[in-house]
Amino acid sequence: MEKKNLDVQSGTQGACAPILPEKTCWSDEYLAKPAPFSASKRELLLAVFLYVPAYLYLCGARYAFPVFCALFVLAVEWFYRDAPRTWESWFWLSCVAVTAYAVSFGKNRVWGDLTVLFTHAFAVYYVLCRANRLLEGETSHLLPLDALFGLIVFPFRHFFLRIRTVGYGVSHVRSGKKAKPAVLMFAALGFTLAVGLLILAVQDLSRADAAFSDAAAQIISALRFKVNGAVLWNAVLSLPVGAYLFGLIAGTGRESLEGVRARGQKVNAAISALHKIPMALWTAVLGVFALVYAAFFVLQAGYLFGAFTKAVPEGYTVAEYARQGFFSLCRVMAVNFALLWLVTRWGAKPVREDRGTLALSVLLLVQSLAFAAVAAAKLHLYIDIYGFTPLRFQSAWLIGVLSCGAVCAGISLLTGKKTFRIWTMLSAAALTLLSLY
């Protein structure tokens, strides 16, 4: 007894066994089995239906692409018919329809083959809007992340969802009870054996009677399927295409609405955590940019603003003067947008609460509009002499997008209203309408 008491008093805990409660539930909590997979009737029907548009997508016939687009939209609308609809989904659906029409009927002289890519991008974004699975519930500054989720994350996360859905449909009877795998295996085995016995019986009857042999040969010849290499190859490739489409449509619907919104909140919280840099530093940086642009305008006034009066500088042809520096001016505007994004996202406080930073930010946007006006004047001079071409239409669209972005950014800075969605939709509408030229 004395030795046991000494052991207890010395605190030799390493030799002591842990005391466990009599009843534990940790195994139920940490080793709980995941819920069994199940598919709705709507998912089962969609999984089967998508075999047709997936094949049409690779068919190559002229009618195939518009029919594919129509079936794709029909599938999305049917699948989400009970989901609440946002008005924005109508806009992106219109973009899909117009660009698909342009591709199908050759109305894509401005964008060429890029129109097909635009149709794909609009279609993916239309699905996100129709399913209400945008990170902020609408088009926002998180557009690049929404596009990433729609194009890559959701479809490939659920890439094998159609296989699981079809397997679920095959392994369950109409009553909803799961069929035993042994029953399915023996049913398939029995069908195979019956077909084999039928073939043997037909062969024996053919040997016994010449007339029956001729009739059987004619029937077999009529039923014989002639395999076309292109058709077979398209049918094989349509399987991963259909899996992607099903992952996009049905997989997006399986994403939790609360989870999608939570991701958007996390991203915004991470961006808000970047508000560390003192506003005095940003004011100094914006001031340097504004002074550099002002000096550029003063030193190059005759060269820059000659396009407004159609006065080509000495030593330049009209084509050289119109082309030189056009895209450089556009890139300068893009740099200004990037700088303003850093100021608004990394500043220690909102820009509207610092008058100096706000004034210089607005000045930077005004200077950006001046760059856009010079580029537009050069482009107008070029078009006035040489006429329209698809590339000049693209240049005009780019100037319009940058100018609209500068105006929307200025309104947002001065009023605090969100204008990114307006800018995005105006840019997409202009791009879509140009595809009809």
Secondary structure, 3 states (H helix, E strand, C coil): CHHHHHHHHHCCHHHCCCCCCCCCCHHHHHCCCCCCCCCCHHHHHHHHHCHHHHHHHHHCCCCHHHHHHHHHHHHHHHHCCCCCCCHHHHHHHHHHHHHHHHHHCCCCCCCCCHHHHHHHHHHHHHHHHHCCCCCCCCCCCCHHHHHHHHHHHHHHHCCCHHHHHHHHHHCECCCCCECCHHHHHHHHHHHHHHHHHHHHHHHHHHHHCHHHHHHHHHHHHHHCCCCCHHHHHHHHHHHHHHHHHHHHHHHHHHCCHHHHHHHHHHHHHHHHCCCCECHHHHHHHHHHHHHHHHHHHHHCHHHHHHHHHCCCCCCCCHHHHHHCCHHHHHHHHHHHHHHHHHHHHHECCCHHHCHHHHHHHHHHHHHHHHHHHHHHHHHHHHHHHHCCCHHHHHHHHHHHHHHHHHHHHHHHHHHCCCCHHHHHHHHHHHHHHHCCC
